Amino acid sequence: MFIQTLISVLPVYSFIVIGLILKKSFKEKIDEKSYVILSFYFLQPILIFWGLTKSPIDYAFVMSPIIYLYAVLSVVFFLIIFSKKIFTDSKDRTIFIAVSLVGNTGNIGVPLGIALFGEQSVPYTSIINIANMFFIYIFSIYFFAKDSFTLKKSIYSILKLPGLWVAFFAIAINYFNVPIHKDISRTLEMGAYASMVIQLIIFGVYLSEVKIRTMNWKLSLNISLVKHFILPFVGVFFVLQSDLSSYVASVVLMQLMIPLAVNNVNLAALYNCKPYDVTASILISTITFSLLLYFYIFIIKYFIGDF
């Protein structure tokens, strides 16, 4: 089973390698911000709409992001309490709190969900991605810019997200059972898969800028400890307390285990908060996830059952 899963996952990571080689080969000719704009404003909304209209709304569709947020918010309070005991540098504390729990639910979560669980996982990974976006634009931005940040600005930032409005529209289409023509559906599917590919390439482009010799190992390793050990453990607890099916519970748990999000780098750069240290943390998180994938699958099967 592990070999089959590994074969399913490795092709997904190949697009990250393409992005890394692309940036290393063409350097300044590759403007990653243009790729981010294309992905964020055009392709990701298509992916969200496609994902949220693939299956009818049911109890599991509503509860999966709630269980996800329960786990994430529970760990946030732990990080706030212990961050001062671990780090003396204020920016390291900020990164530790703001970054540790923000998984790559869009870039890695959706395509990995398809690789492991099939296309029927897309509605759940898509709605969890929306929940993750709420967390980023409320909690993460607050900690990155807490000296000048206001709740009003946070709400305004959320309301500007194109993916958020597309998500509401898609949920309405789904709820009222508005039919989507098969040709339109096929076009949406093309855009959705293009979004996954370009997001993975963007991830590789950012990773190409990491300098191993100057990495902040203490920060990166502590973030990975939280992301890949503490958060999954808490996630197992909340999933077991829920009445989700084994399939949906497995999808939720895997979303809690995936590596850190590229959006963390965007926010760190925006607020001048050690963006290269954040990028290095993403690299360590990605490597950690790859090494732990076998054990993650074992944990899911042990606690949840076959998916």
ChimeraX attribute file (.defattr): number of C-alpha atoms within 10 A of each C-alpha:
attribute: neighborCount
match mode: 1-to-1
recipient: residues
	/A:1	8
	/A:2	12
	/A:3	9
	/A:4	9
	/A:5	15
	/A:6	15
	/A:7	12
	/A:8	15
	/A:9	19
	/A:10	13
	/A:11	11
	/A:12	18
	/A:13	19
	/A:14	15
	/A:15	20
	/A:16	24
	/A:17	17
	/A:18	17
	/A:19	25
	/A:20	21
	/A:21	16
	/A:22	18
	/A:23	22
	/A:24	15
	/A:25	11
	/A:26	10
	/A:27	13
	/A:28	9
	/A:29	9
	/A:30	15
	/A:31	12
	/A:32	17
	/A:33	11
	/A:34	11
	/A:35	15
	/A:36	19
	/A:37	12
	/A:38	15
	/A:39	21
	/A:40	17
	/A:41	13
	/A:42	15
	/A:43	23
	/A:44	26
	/A:45	24
	/A:46	26
	/A:47	27
	/A:48	28
	/A:49	25
	/A:50	25
	/A:51	26
	/A:52	27
	/A:53	24
	/A:54	16
	/A:55	15
	/A:56	14
	/A:57	17
	/A:58	9
	/A:59	9
	/A:60	15
	/A:61	20
	/A:62	13
	/A:63	20
	/A:64	23
	/A:65	20
	/A:66	16
	/A:67	20
	/A:68	22
	/A:69	19
	/A:70	14
	/A:71	22
	/A:72	22
	/A:73	14
	/A:74	13
	/A:75	20
	/A:76	16
	/A:77	11
	/A:78	12
	/A:79	18
	/A:80	15
	/A:81	10
	/A:82	12
	/A:83	17
	/A:84	14
	/A:85	9
	/A:86	14
	/A:87	15
	/A:88	10
	/A:89	9
	/A:90	12
	/A:91	16
	/A:92	22
	/A:93	21
	/A:94	22
	/A:95	25
	/A:96	25
	/A:97	26
	/A:98	24
	/A:99	28
	/A:100	31
	/A:101	29
	/A:102	23
	/A:103	27
	/A:104	25
	/A:105	28
	/A:106	27
	/A:107	25
	/A:108	24
	/A:109	27
	/A:110	27
	/A:111	26
	/A:112	26
	/A:113	24
	/A:114	17
	/A:115	19
	/A:116	18
	/A:117	17
	/A:118	11
	/A:119	14
	/A:120	14
	/A:121	24
	/A:122	26
	/A:123	22
	/A:124	24
	/A:125	30
	/A:126	25
	/A:127	23
	/A:128	29
	/A:129	23
	/A:130	18
	/A:131	18
	/A:132	22
	/A:133	22
	/A:134	17
	/A:135	18
	/A:136	22
	/A:137	19
	/A:138	18
	/A:139	18
	/A:140	24
	/A:141	23
	/A:142	19
	/A:143	18
	/A:144	22
	/A:145	17
	/A:146	12
	/A:147	8
	/A:148	8
	/A:149	13
	/A:150	14
	/A:151	10
	/A:152	8
	/A:153	15
	/A:154	17
	/A:155	13
	/A:156	12
	/A:157	13
	/A:158	17
	/A:159	13
	/A:160	10
	/A:161	15
	/A:162	14
	/A:163	23
	/A:164	18
	/A:165	15
	/A:166	18
	/A:167	23
	/A:168	14
	/A:169	15
	/A:170	21
	/A:171	19
	/A:172	15
	/A:173	17
	/A:174	19
	/A:175	13
	/A:176	10
	/A:177	12
	/A:178	11
	/A:179	10
	/A:180	12
	/A:181	8
	/A:182	9
	/A:183	9
	/A:184	10
	/A:185	15
	/A:186	13
	/A:187	12
	/A:188	20
	/A:189	17
	/A:190	15
	/A:191	19
	/A:192	22
	/A:193	18
	/A:194	16
	/A:195	25
	/A:196	23
	/A:197	21
	/A:198	21
	/A:199	27
	/A:200	24
	/A:201	26
	/A:202	25
	/A:203	28
	/A:204	25
	/A:205	25
	/A:206	22
	/A:207	21
	/A:208	19
	/A:209	15
	/A:210	18
	/A:211	12
	/A:212	10
	/A:213	7
	/A:214	10
	/A:215	17
	/A:216	16
	/A:217	15
	/A:218	12
	/A:219	21
	/A:220	23
	/A:221	15
	/A:222	15
	/A:223	24
	/A:224	26
	/A:225	15
	/A:226	19
	/A:227	27
	/A:228	24
	/A:229	14
	/A:230	13
	/A:231	24
	/A:232	22
	/A:233	17
	/A:234	17
	/A:235	27
	/A:236	20
	/A:237	13
	/A:238	16
	/A:239	24
	/A:240	13
	/A:241	10
	/A:242	12
	/A:243	12
	/A:244	19
	/A:245	13
	/A:246	18
	/A:247	14
	/A:248	23
	/A:249	28
	/A:250	26
	/A:251	23
	/A:252	27
	/A:253	27
	/A:254	22
	/A:255	26
	/A:256	28
	/A:257	25
	/A:258	25
	/A:259	29
	/A:260	30
	/A:261	25
	/A:262	25
	/A:263	20
	/A:264	25
	/A:265	22
	/A:266	17
	/A:267	21
	/A:268	25
	/A:269	14
	/A:270	13
	/A:271	12
	/A:272	12
	/A:273	19
	/A:274	15
	/A:275	18
	/A:276	20
	/A:277	22
	/A:278	31
	/A:279	28
	/A:280	24
	/A:281	31
	/A:282	29
	/A:283	23
	/A:284	20
	/A:285	25
	/A:286	19
	/A:287	13
	/A:288	18
	/A:289	20
	/A:290	17
	/A:291	11
	/A:292	15
	/A:293	18
	/A:294	15
	/A:295	12
	/A:296	19
	/A:297	19
	/A:298	15
	/A:299	17
	/A:300	19
	/A:301	14
	/A:302	10
	/A:303	15
	/A:304	20
	/A:305	14
	/A:306	12
	/A:307	15
